[in-house]
C-alpha cells in the first residue's frame, strides 16, 4: 500500500505537503494504516497531495504538483493525486487517500482507477491530519473494485479514539436495512440525477447501462432506470466552500510554531503562519475567518448549514433504503443507487488558471455534504483520450450496495472492451 501524506506513519514524516510540517515525525501509525498493516499490507511509501488536502487539481503542494501519470501536460487531480498516480502506474496494489469534497473521486476519475469515499464516520480518522472535520473521510484507491472492497472491510471498524466514528449498533442497523430491502425486491433501481449531469451521458456509460437494462444483473435481477431530481444540488458547491473553509480556519489554528512544526526566524506567530502556509491554504483560512465573523455568520455560515440540511433531505427522498442516522423511513418508490459523471471535464492542464479548480467539485460536493458513500469507477475515455469516471452513490452505510453495482458496471464495461 501507498499512503497519502496526511496520515501518521511511524517510519516516515507526515507533512500534509506543507512547509509547516516538513519535520513532523509521528510516534505511531494512523488507525487505518495500523489496521491495514495488521491485515498483512506492506507499506511502501507516502504519496504527494495538495497542501492539507485543499485542492482539486494537485497543484498546491510544497513539493510541487502531481503530474498526470499519462501526460506531463496534465495534473493528476486533487487532493489525493499522488495516491491515484501511484495506483495507475501500478506502483502499489492500493493506496489510502482522503475525500472531503471529492479529493478521492476526482483524481480516480482523471487517472482511470477506482476510488471510494465511504460513508462519513465509517473508517477511523484517528491519526489523519484534518482539513474539515465534518466532511473528511478516509478514501481507498485501487485498480479493481474487488480490491477496494477487501480493504474497506478491513478498515471499517468502530474506533473509540475517533469522536466521529459511528457506533457498531448504527452500522448493524444500516446493514440490516440494506439486506431486508434487497431481499424484498427482484429489481435494481438506478437513478440518474439530472442536476449531476453537466452533459449527455457518455457513449460508454450509455452502452453499459443499456446492456444492464437488457440483460439484468449477475444475481438475476432486472434493472430499472429513473430520471430523478436533487433540487438543492445547485447550492452544494457554495455551501461546501463556506463550511469547509470555516472548519479549516479552526483546524489550522493549532499551527503556530510554538510546540512543533515550522517556526519563522523571529518566532512571531504571524510570520510563522505567513511563511509556513501556501497561498491556497491561506486563502481558505481567510475565507473561513470571514464567514465565521459576527457580520457574516448569519448570511453565510448559517445559510450554508441550511443548504446542507436540504441536501441530506433531498437524498433521503430519493433512496428506498432507510437513513439510519436520521431515522428516516425508507421510501418504497425510491432507487437503490444513483449514477452520475464524477468530473465535469478531463484532467486539468498544468498551465490552466487555478480559479477554474473550484468548479471541479460541483458534481462531488453534494454527496460529501450528505455524508454518503460514493465510488468512482473508470468507464470509457473522453475526446482527448483520458479516462473518465462515473460515480455510484447509495444511502449512508450501504457500501455493499455500491460495491455490488460497481461490480456489475465493471464487468459489463470489461466485456465491451
C-alpha positions as a Markdown table, in Angstrom:
| # | Residue | x | y | z |
|---|---|---|---|---|
| 1 | Unk | 0.0 | 0.0 | 0.0 |
| 2 | Unk | 0.9 | 3.6 | -0.5 |
| 3 | Unk | -0.3 | 6.2 | 2.0 |
| 4 | Unk | -1.3 | 9.8 | 1.4 |
| 5 | Unk | 0.9 | 12.2 | 3.3 |
| 6 | Unk | -1.8 | 13.3 | 5.7 |
| 7 | Unk | -1.8 | 10.0 | 7.7 |
| 8 | Unk | 0.6 | 9.4 | 10.6 |
| 9 | Unk | 3.3 | 6.8 | 9.8 |
| 10 | Unk | 6.0 | 5.8 | 12.3 |
| 11 | Unk | 8.9 | 5.5 | 9.9 |
| 12 | Unk | 8.3 | 8.4 | 7.7 |
| 13 | Unk | 7.4 | 12.1 | 8.4 |
| 14 | Unk | 3.9 | 13.2 | 7.8 |
| 15 | Unk | 4.0 | 16.7 | 6.2 |
| 16 | Unk | 0.5 | 17.2 | 4.7 |
| 17 | Unk | 2.6 | 18.5 | 1.7 |
| 18 | Unk | 3.2 | 21.7 | 3.7 |
| 19 | Unk | 6.3 | 23.6 | 4.8 |
| 20 | Unk | 4.6 | 24.0 | 8.1 |
| 21 | Unk | 5.0 | 20.3 | 8.9 |
| 22 | Unk | 8.2 | 19.4 | 6.9 |
| 23 | Unk | 9.8 | 17.9 | 10.0 |
| 24 | Unk | 6.8 | 16.3 | 11.8 |
| 25 | Unk | 7.6 | 12.7 | 12.8 |
| 26 | Unk | 4.6 | 11.0 | 14.4 |
| 27 | Unk | 5.2 | 8.4 | 17.1 |
| 28 | Unk | 2.5 | 6.0 | 15.9 |
| 29 | Unk | 0.6 | 5.0 | 12.8 |
| 30 | Unk | -2.8 | 6.4 | 11.9 |
| 31 | Unk | -5.6 | 3.8 | 12.8 |
| 32 | Unk | -6.3 | 3.0 | 9.2 |
| 33 | Unk | -2.6 | 2.4 | 8.5 |
| 34 | Unk | -2.2 | 0.2 | 11.6 |
| 35 | Unk | -5.3 | -1.9 | 10.6 |
| 36 | Unk | -4.0 | -2.4 | 7.0 |
| 37 | Unk | -0.6 | -3.4 | 8.3 |
| 38 | Unk | -2.2 | -5.8 | 10.8 |
| 39 | Unk | -4.1 | -7.5 | 8.0 |
| 40 | Unk | -0.9 | -8.0 | 6.0 |
| 41 | Unk | -0.5 | -4.9 | 3.9 |
| 42 | Unk | 3.1 | -3.9 | 3.1 |
| 43 | Unk | 3.7 | -0.1 | 3.4 |
| 44 | Unk | 5.9 | 1.2 | 0.5 |
| 45 | Unk | 5.8 | 5.0 | 1.0 |
| 46 | Unk | 3.9 | 8.3 | 1.2 |
| 47 | Unk | 2.1 | 10.0 | -1.7 |
| 48 | Unk | 2.1 | 13.7 | -2.6 |
| 49 | Unk | -1.1 | 15.7 | -2.3 |
| 50 | Unk | -2.5 | 19.3 | -2.2 |
| 51 | Unk | -1.3 | 21.0 | 1.0 |
| 52 | Unk | -3.6 | 19.9 | 3.9 |
| 53 | Unk | -5.9 | 18.3 | 1.3 |
| 54 | Unk | -7.0 | 21.7 | -0.1 |
| 55 | Unk | -7.4 | 21.5 | -3.8 |
| 56 | Unk | -9.0 | 19.7 | -6.8 |
| 57 | Unk | -6.0 | 19.6 | -9.1 |
| 58 | Unk | -2.9 | 18.8 | -7.0 |
| 59 | Unk | -1.1 | 22.0 | -8.0 |
| 60 | Unk | -0.8 | 23.2 | -4.3 |
| 61 | Unk | 1.9 | 21.0 | -2.8 |
| 62 | Unk | 5.0 | 22.3 | -1.1 |
| 63 | Unk | 6.8 | 19.5 | -3.0 |
| 64 | Unk | 5.5 | 20.6 | -6.4 |
| 65 | Unk | 2.4 | 19.5 | -8.4 |
| 66 | Unk | 1.5 | 15.8 | -9.1 |
| 67 | Unk | 1.6 | 15.3 | -12.8 |
| 68 | Unk | -0.8 | 13.1 | -14.6 |
| 69 | Unk | 0.6 | 9.5 | -14.9 |
| 70 | Unk | 0.0 | 9.5 | -18.7 |
| 71 | Unk | 0.7 | 13.1 | -19.6 |
| 72 | Unk | 3.2 | 15.7 | -18.3 |
| 73 | Unk | 0.9 | 18.5 | -19.6 |
| 74 | Unk | -1.9 | 17.5 | -17.2 |
| 75 | Unk | -2.3 | 17.2 | -13.5 |
| 76 | Unk | -3.4 | 14.1 | -11.6 |
| 77 | Unk | -6.3 | 15.9 | -9.8 |
| 78 | Unk | -6.5 | 16.5 | -6.1 |
| 79 | Unk | -6.1 | 16.5 | -3.4 |
| 80 | Unk | -5.2 | 12.8 | -3.5 |
| 81 | Unk | -3.4 | 12.9 | -6.9 |
| 82 | Unk | -0.3 | 11.1 | -5.6 |
| 83 | Unk | -2.3 | 8.1 | -4.5 |
| 84 | Unk | -4.2 | 8.0 | -7.8 |
| 85 | Unk | -1.0 | 8.2 | -9.9 |
| 86 | Unk | 0.7 | 5.5 | -7.8 |
| 87 | Unk | -2.2 | 3.1 | -8.3 |
| 88 | Unk | -2.5 | 4.0 | -12.1 |
| 89 | Unk | 1.3 | 3.3 | -12.6 |
| 90 | Unk | 0.9 | 0.0 | -10.7 |
| 91 | Unk | 3.4 | 1.1 | -8.1 |
| 92 | Unk | 1.1 | -0.3 | -5.4 |
| 93 | Unk | -2.0 | -2.6 | -5.1 |
| 94 | Unk | -4.0 | 0.1 | -3.3 |
| 95 | Unk | -3.5 | 3.5 | -1.8 |
| 96 | Unk | -5.0 | 5.3 | 1.2 |
| 97 | Unk | -6.4 | 8.8 | 0.3 |
| 98 | Unk | -8.8 | 11.3 | 1.8 |
| 99 | Unk | -12.1 | 12.7 | 0.5 |
| 100 | Unk | -13.5 | 16.0 | 1.8 |
| 101 | Unk | -15.3 | 17.3 | -1.2 |
| 102 | Unk | -14.2 | 15.0 | -4.0 |
| 103 | Unk | -10.4 | 14.5 | -3.2 |
| 104 | Unk | -10.5 | 10.7 | -3.9 |
| 105 | Unk | -13.1 | 10.5 | -6.6 |
| 106 | Unk | -11.8 | 13.3 | -8.9 |
| 107 | Unk | -8.2 | 12.0 | -9.2 |
| 108 | Unk | -9.6 | 8.5 | -9.5 |
| 109 | Unk | -11.6 | 9.6 | -12.5 |
| 110 | Unk | -8.8 | 11.6 | -14.1 |
| 111 | Unk | -6.3 | 8.7 | -13.7 |
| 112 | Unk | -8.6 | 5.8 | -14.6 |
| 113 | Unk | -8.7 | 4.0 | -11.2 |
| 114 | Unk | -11.3 | 3.1 | -8.7 |
| 115 | Unk | -11.8 | 5.5 | -5.8 |
| 116 | Unk | -14.1 | 5.1 | -2.8 |
| 117 | Unk | -15.4 | 7.8 | -0.5 |
| 118 | Unk | -17.0 | 5.8 | 2.3 |
| 119 | Unk | -20.0 | 6.9 | 4.5 |
| 120 | Unk | -18.9 | 9.6 | 6.9 |
| 121 | Unk | -17.8 | 8.0 | 10.2 |
| 122 | Unk | -17.3 | 4.6 | 8.7 |
| 123 | Unk | -13.4 | 4.5 | 8.7 |
| 124 | Unk | -11.5 | 5.9 | 11.7 |
| 125 | Unk | -9.7 | 9.2 | 11.1 |
| 126 | Unk | -7.5 | 8.9 | 14.1 |
| 127 | Unk | -4.0 | 9.9 | 13.0 |
| 128 | Unk | -5.2 | 11.8 | 10.0 |
| 129 | Unk | -4.4 | 15.5 | 9.7 |
| 130 | Unk | -7.7 | 17.3 | 9.4 |
| 131 | Unk | -9.0 | 19.8 | 6.9 |
| 132 | Unk | -12.7 | 20.0 | 7.6 |
| 133 | Unk | -13.8 | 17.8 | 10.5 |
| 134 | Unk | -17.5 | 17.3 | 9.5 |
| 135 | Unk | -16.6 | 16.3 | 5.9 |
| 136 | Unk | -13.2 | 14.5 | 6.0 |
| 137 | Unk | -13.3 | 10.8 | 5.1 |
| 138 | Unk | -10.5 | 8.2 | 4.6 |
| 139 | Unk | -10.6 | 7.1 | 0.9 |
| 140 | Unk | -9.4 | 3.9 | -0.8 |
| 141 | Unk | -8.0 | 3.7 | -4.3 |
| 142 | Unk | -7.1 | 0.6 | -6.4 |
| 143 | Unk | -7.4 | -0.6 | -10.0 |
| 144 | Unk | -10.3 | -3.0 | -9.3 |
| 145 | Unk | -13.5 | -2.8 | -7.3 |
| 146 | Unk | -12.7 | -6.1 | -5.5 |
| 147 | Unk | -9.5 | -4.8 | -4.0 |
| 148 | Unk | -11.2 | -1.6 | -2.7 |
| 149 | Unk | -13.9 | -3.8 | -1.2 |
| 150 | Unk | -11.4 | -6.0 | 0.6 |
| 151 | Unk | -9.5 | -3.0 | 2.0 |
| 152 | Unk | -12.8 | -1.4 | 3.1 |
| 153 | Unk | -13.8 | -4.5 | 5.0 |
| 154 | Unk | -10.6 | -4.4 | 7.0 |
| 155 | Unk | -10.7 | -0.7 | 7.8 |
| 156 | Unk | -14.4 | -0.1 | 8.5 |
| 157 | Unk | -14.4 | -0.6 | 12.3 |
| 158 | Unk | -15.6 | 1.4 | 15.2 |
| 159 | Unk | -12.8 | 3.3 | 16.9 |
| 160 | Unk | -13.3 | 4.9 | 20.3 |
| 161 | Unk | -10.3 | 7.2 | 19.6 |
| 162 | Unk | -12.2 | 9.0 | 16.8 |
| 163 | Unk | -15.2 | 11.0 | 18.0 |
| 164 | Unk | -16.8 | 10.9 | 14.5 |
| 165 | Unk | -16.6 | 7.1 | 14.3 |
| 166 | Unk | -20.1 | 5.7 | 14.0 |
| 167 | Unk | -21.2 | 3.1 | 16.6 |
| 168 | Unk | -21.3 | -0.6 | 15.9 |
| 169 | Unk | -25.1 | -0.6 | 16.6 |
| 170 | Unk | -25.8 | 2.0 | 13.9 |
| 171 | Unk | -23.6 | 0.1 | 11.4 |
| 172 | Unk | -25.6 | -3.1 | 12.0 |
| 173 | Unk | -28.9 | -1.3 | 11.5 |
| 174 | Unk | -27.7 | 0.1 | 8.2 |
| 175 | Unk | -26.6 | -3.4 | 7.1 |
| 176 | Unk | -30.0 | -4.9 | 8.2 |
| 177 | Unk | -32.0 | -2.3 | 6.3 |
| 178 | Unk | -29.9 | -2.9 | 3.2 |
| 179 | Unk | -30.3 | -6.7 | 3.3 |
| 180 | Unk | -34.0 | -6.6 | 4.0 |
| 181 | Unk | -34.6 | -4.1 | 1.2 |
| 182 | Unk | -32.6 | -6.2 | -1.2 |
| 183 | Unk | -34.4 | -9.5 | -0.3 |
| 184 | Unk | -37.8 | -7.9 | -0.7 |
| 185 | Unk | -37.2 | -6.8 | -4.3 |
| 186 | Unk | -36.4 | -8.5 | -7.6 |
| 187 | Unk | -35.1 | -5.3 | -9.3 |
| 188 | Unk | -32.2 | -2.9 | -9.1 |
| 189 | Unk | -33.5 | 0.7 | -9.4 |
| 190 | Unk | -30.9 | 3.1 | -10.8 |
| 191 | Unk | -31.5 | 6.9 | -10.6 |
| 192 | Unk | -29.8 | 9.4 | -12.9 |
| 193 | Unk | -29.9 | 12.8 | -11.1 |
| 194 | Unk | -30.4 | 15.5 | -13.7 |
| 195 | Unk | -28.6 | 18.1 | -11.7 |
| 196 | Unk | -25.4 | 16.0 | -11.7 |
| 197 | Unk | -25.3 | 15.5 | -15.4 |
| 198 | Unk | -23.5 | 18.6 | -16.8 |
| 199 | Unk | -23.7 | 17.0 | -20.3 |
| 200 | Unk | -25.3 | 14.0 | -22.0 |
| 201 | Unk | -24.2 | 10.6 | -20.6 |
| 202 | Unk | -21.0 | 9.4 | -22.4 |
| 203 | Unk | -21.4 | 6.7 | -25.1 |
| 204 | Unk | -19.5 | 4.3 | -22.9 |
| 205 | Unk | -21.8 | 4.8 | -19.9 |
| 206 | Unk | -24.9 | 4.7 | -22.1 |
| 207 | Unk | -23.8 | 1.4 | -23.6 |
| 208 | Unk | -23.1 | -0.2 | -20.2 |
| 209 | Unk | -26.4 | 0.9 | -18.7 |
| 210 | Unk | -28.3 | -0.3 | -21.9 |
| 211 | Unk | -26.7 | -3.7 | -21.5 |
| 212 | Unk | -27.8 | -3.9 | -17.9 |
| 213 | Unk | -31.3 | -2.9 | -18.8 |
| 214 | Unk | -31.4 | -5.6 | -21.5 |
| 215 | Unk | -29.7 | -8.4 | -19.6 |
| 216 | Unk | -30.2 | -7.7 | -15.9 |
| 217 | Unk | -27.6 | -8.2 | -13.2 |
| 218 | Unk | -25.5 | -11.2 | -12.4 |
| 219 | Unk | -27.7 | -12.0 | -9.4 |
| 220 | Unk | -30.7 | -12.4 | -11.8 |
| 221 | Unk | -32.4 | -9.1 | -11.0 |
| 222 | Unk | -34.0 | -6.8 | -13.5 |
| 223 | Unk | -32.6 | -3.2 | -13.9 |
| 224 | Unk | -34.9 | -0.2 | -14.0 |
| 225 | Unk | -33.8 | 3.3 | -14.8 |
| 226 | Unk | -35.2 | 6.5 | -13.5 |
| 227 | Unk | -34.5 | 10.2 | -14.1 |
| 228 | Unk | -34.6 | 11.8 | -10.7 |
| 229 | Unk | -34.0 | 15.3 | -9.3 |
| 230 | Unk | -31.9 | 16.8 | -6.5 |
| 231 | Unk | -33.2 | 20.4 | -6.4 |
| 232 | Unk | -30.7 | 21.5 | -3.7 |
| 233 | Unk | -27.6 | 20.2 | -5.6 |
| 234 | Unk | -27.1 | 23.7 | -7.1 |
| 235 | Unk | -26.4 | 25.0 | -3.5 |
| 236 | Unk | -23.8 | 22.4 | -2.8 |
| 237 | Unk | -20.6 | 24.0 | -4.2 |
| 238 | Unk | -21.1 | 27.3 | -2.4 |
| 239 | Unk | -22.2 | 25.6 | 0.8 |
| 240 | Unk | -19.2 | 23.3 | 0.7 |
| 241 | Unk | -16.6 | 26.0 | 0.4 |
| 242 | Unk | -18.2 | 28.1 | 3.1 |
| 243 | Unk | -18.4 | 25.2 | 5.6 |
| 244 | Unk | -15.0 | 23.6 | 4.7 |
| 245 | Unk | -13.2 | 26.9 | 4.9 |
| 246 | Unk | -14.8 | 27.7 | 8.2 |
| 247 | Unk | -13.7 | 24.4 | 9.7 |
| 248 | Unk | -10.3 | 24.7 | 8.1 |
| 249 | Unk | -9.7 | 28.0 | 9.8 |
| 250 | Unk | -10.4 | 26.4 | 13.1 |
| 251 | Unk | -8.4 | 23.1 | 12.4 |
| 252 | Unk | -5.3 | 25.0 | 11.3 |
| 253 | Unk | -5.3 | 27.5 | 14.2 |
| 254 | Unk | -3.1 | 25.0 | 16.0 |
| 255 | Unk | -0.1 | 25.6 | 13.7 |
| 256 | Unk | 1.7 | 28.5 | 15.3 |
| 257 | Unk | 5.2 | 27.2 | 15.5 |
| 258 | Unk | 5.2 | 27.1 | 19.3 |
| 259 | Unk | 5.4 | 23.4 | 20.1 |
| 260 | Unk | 6.1 | 21.7 | 16.7 |
| 261 | Unk | 6.3 | 22.4 | 13.0 |
| 262 | Unk | 7.9 | 25.3 | 11.1 |
| 263 | Unk | 8.8 | 28.5 | 13.0 |
| 264 | Unk | 10.0 | 31.7 | 11.5 |
| 265 | Unk | 13.3 | 33.3 | 12.5 |
| 266 | Unk | 11.6 | 36.0 | 14.5 |
| 267 | Unk | 9.4 | 33.4 | 16.2 |
| 268 | Unk | 6.3 | 35.5 | 15.7 |
| 269 | Unk | 3.0 | 33.6 | 15.1 |
| 270 | Unk | 2.1 | 35.9 | 12.3 |
| 271 | Unk | 5.3 | 35.4 | 10.3 |
| 272 | Unk | 5.4 | 31.7 | 11.1 |
| 273 | Unk | 1.9 | 31.2 | 9.5 |
| 274 | Unk | 2.6 | 33.6 | 6.6 |
| 275 | Unk | 5.8 | 31.7 | 5.7 |
| 276 | Unk | 4.7 | 28.2 | 6.6 |
| 277 | Unk | 1.3 | 28.0 | 4.7 |
| 278 | Unk | 1.0 | 28.1 | 1.0 |
| 279 | Unk | -1.2 | 30.6 | -0.8 |
| 280 | Unk | -4.2 | 28.3 | -1.3 |
| 281 | Unk | -4.3 | 27.3 | 2.4 |
| 282 | Unk | -4.1 | 31.0 | 3.4 |
| 283 | Unk | -6.9 | 31.8 | 1.0 |
| 284 | Unk | -9.2 | 29.3 | 2.7 |
| 285 | Unk | -8.2 | 30.3 | 6.2 |
| 286 | Unk | -9.1 | 33.9 | 5.3 |
| 287 | Unk | -12.4 | 32.9 | 3.8 |
| 288 | Unk | -13.1 | 30.8 | 6.9 |
| 289 | Unk | -12.3 | 33.6 | 9.3 |
| 290 | Unk | -14.6 | 35.9 | 7.3 |
| 291 | Unk | -17.7 | 33.6 | 7.2 |
| 292 | Unk | -17.3 | 33.0 | 10.9 |
| 293 | Unk | -17.1 | 36.7 | 11.7 |
| 294 | Unk | -20.0 | 38.4 | 13.5 |
| 295 | Unk | -21.1 | 40.4 | 10.4 |
| 296 | Unk | -21.1 | 37.4 | 8.0 |
| 297 | Unk | -22.1 | 34.5 | 10.2 |
| 298 | Unk | -25.8 | 34.6 | 9.6 |
| 299 | Unk | -25.6 | 35.4 | 5.9 |
| 300 | Unk | -23.0 | 32.8 | 5.0 |
| 301 | Unk | -22.3 | 30.1 | 7.6 |
| 302 | Unk | -25.9 | 29.5 | 8.8 |
| 303 | Unk | -27.3 | 29.6 | 5.3 |
| 304 | Unk | -24.7 | 27.0 | 4.2 |
| 305 | Unk | -25.8 | 24.8 | 7.1 |
| 306 | Unk | -29.4 | 25.1 | 6.0 |
| 307 | Unk | -28.4 | 24.2 | 2.5 |
| 308 | Unk | -26.6 | 21.1 | 3.8 |
| 309 | Unk | -29.8 | 20.0 | 5.7 |
| 310 | Unk | -31.8 | 20.4 | 2.5 |
| 311 | Unk | -29.3 | 18.3 | 0.5 |
| 312 | Unk | -29.5 | 15.5 | 3.1 |
| 313 | Unk | -33.3 | 15.6 | 2.9 |
| 314 | Unk | -33.2 | 15.5 | -0.9 |
| 315 | Unk | -31.0 | 12.4 | -0.9 |
| 316 | Unk | -33.2 | 10.7 | 1.7 |
| 317 | Unk | -36.3 | 11.3 | -0.6 |
| 318 | Unk | -34.5 | 9.5 | -3.5 |
| 319 | Unk | -33.4 | 6.3 | -1.8 |
| 320 | Unk | -35.6 | 3.3 | -0.9 |
| 321 | Unk | -33.0 | 2.4 | 1.7 |
| 322 | Unk | -33.6 | 3.9 | 5.1 |
| 323 | Unk | -31.2 | 6.5 | 6.5 |
| 324 | Unk | -30.4 | 5.0 | 9.9 |
| 325 | Unk | -28.6 | 8.1 | 11.1 |
| 326 | Unk | -31.5 | 10.5 | 10.6 |
| 327 | Unk | -34.1 | 7.7 | 11.3 |
| 328 | Unk | -35.9 | 8.4 | 8.1 |
| 329 | Unk | -38.1 | 5.6 | 6.9 |
| 330 | Unk | -37.4 | 4.0 | 3.6 |
| 331 | Unk | -39.2 | 5.2 | 0.6 |
| 332 | Unk | -40.7 | 2.3 | -1.4 |
| 333 | Unk | -40.7 | 4.2 | -4.7 |
| 334 | Unk | -37.0 | 5.3 | -4.3 |
| 335 | Unk | -33.9 | 4.0 | -6.0 |
| 336 | Unk | -31.1 | 1.8 | -4.8 |
| 337 | Unk | -28.2 | 3.8 | -6.3 |
| 338 | Unk | -27.6 | 7.0 | -8.1 |
| 339 | Unk | -25.1 | 7.1 | -11.0 |
| 340 | Unk | -23.6 | 10.3 | -12.4 |
| 341 | Unk | -20.3 | 11.5 | -14.0 |
| 342 | Unk | -17.6 | 12.1 | -11.5 |
| 343 | Unk | -15.9 | 15.1 | -13.1 |
| 344 | Unk | -17.1 | 18.0 | -15.3 |
| 345 | Unk | -14.2 | 17.5 | -17.7 |
| 346 | Unk | -10.9 | 15.7 | -18.2 |
| 347 | Unk | -7.7 | 16.2 | -16.0 |
| 348 | Unk | -6.8 | 19.9 | -15.6 |
| 349 | Unk | -3.9 | 21.3 | -17.6 |
| 350 | Unk | -0.7 | 22.2 | -15.8 |
| 351 | Unk | -0.9 | 25.8 | -17.1 |
| 352 | Unk | -4.6 | 26.3 | -16.6 |
| 353 | Unk | -5.9 | 29.0 | -14.3 |
| 354 | Unk | -6.2 | 27.9 | -10.7 |
| 355 | Unk | -9.5 | 29.8 | -10.5 |
| 356 | Unk | -11.1 | 27.0 | -12.6 |
| 357 | Unk | -10.2 | 24.4 | -10.0 |
| 358 | Unk | -13.0 | 25.3 | -7.7 |
| 359 | Unk | -15.7 | 24.4 | -10.2 |
| 360 | Unk | -14.2 | 20.9 | -10.5 |
| 361 | Unk | -16.0 | 19.9 | -7.3 |
| 362 | Unk | -19.5 | 20.7 | -8.5 |
| 363 | Unk | -20.5 | 17.1 | -9.1 |
| 364 | Unk | -18.9 | 15.6 | -6.0 |
| 365 | Unk | -19.7 | 18.0 | -3.1 |
| 366 | Unk | -23.4 | 17.2 | -2.8 |
| 367 | Unk | -22.6 | 13.6 | -1.7 |
| 368 | Unk | -19.9 | 14.9 | 0.7 |
| 369 | Unk | -22.3 | 17.3 | 2.4 |
| 370 | Unk | -24.7 | 14.4 | 2.9 |
| 371 | Unk | -22.0 | 12.1 | 4.2 |
| 372 | Unk | -23.0 | 9.3 | 1.8 |
| 373 | Unk | -20.8 | 6.5 | 0.2 |
| 374 | Unk | -19.7 | 7.1 | -3.4 |
| 375 | Unk | -17.3 | 5.2 | -5.6 |
| 376 | Unk | -15.8 | 6.4 | -8.9 |
| 377 | Unk | -15.0 | 3.7 | -11.4 |
| 378 | Unk | -13.5 | 4.2 | -14.9 |
| 379 | Unk | -15.8 | 3.8 | -17.9 |
| 380 | Unk | -14.5 | 4.9 | -21.3 |
| 381 | Unk | -12.4 | 7.8 | -22.3 |
| 382 | Unk | -13.1 | 11.5 | -23.1 |
| 383 | Unk | -12.5 | 13.1 | -26.5 |
| 384 | Unk | -8.8 | 13.8 | -25.6 |
| 385 | Unk | -8.2 | 10.1 | -24.8 |
| 386 | Unk | -8.1 | 10.5 | -21.0 |
| 387 | Unk | -10.0 | 8.2 | -18.6 |
| 388 | Unk | -13.4 | 9.3 | -17.4 |
| 389 | Unk | -15.1 | 8.0 | -14.3 |
| 390 | Unk | -18.7 | 7.6 | -13.2 |
| 391 | Unk | -19.8 | 7.7 | -9.6 |
| 392 | Unk | -22.2 | 5.3 | -7.8 |
| 393 | Unk | -23.9 | 6.6 | -4.7 |
| 394 | Unk | -26.1 | 5.0 | -2.2 |
| 395 | Unk | -27.6 | 5.6 | 1.2 |
| 396 | Unk | -25.5 | 6.0 | 4.4 |
| 397 | Unk | -23.9 | 2.7 | 5.5 |
| 398 | Unk | -24.8 | 0.9 | 2.3 |
| 399 | Unk | -21.3 | 0.4 | 0.9 |
| 400 | Unk | -22.2 | -3.1 | -0.1 |
| 401 | Unk | -24.9 | -1.8 | -2.4 |
| 402 | Unk | -22.3 | 0.5 | -4.0 |
| 403 | Unk | -19.8 | -2.4 | -4.4 |
| 404 | Unk | -22.5 | -4.7 | -6.0 |
| 405 | Unk | -23.5 | -2.1 | -8.6 |
| 406 | Unk | -19.8 | -1.2 | -9.2 |
| 407 | Unk | -19.0 | -4.9 | -9.9 |
| 408 | Unk | -21.9 | -5.0 | -12.4 |
| 409 | Unk | -20.7 | -1.9 | -14.3 |
| 410 | Unk | -17.1 | -3.0 | -14.1 |
| 411 | Unk | -17.9 | -6.4 | -15.6 |
| 412 | Unk | -20.1 | -5.1 | -18.4 |
| 413 | Unk | -17.5 | -2.5 | -19.3 |
| 414 | Unk | -14.8 | -5.1 | -19.3 |
| 415 | Unk | -16.7 | -7.4 | -21.7 |
| 416 | Unk | -17.4 | -4.4 | -24.0 |
| 417 | Unk | -13.7 | -3.5 | -24.3 |
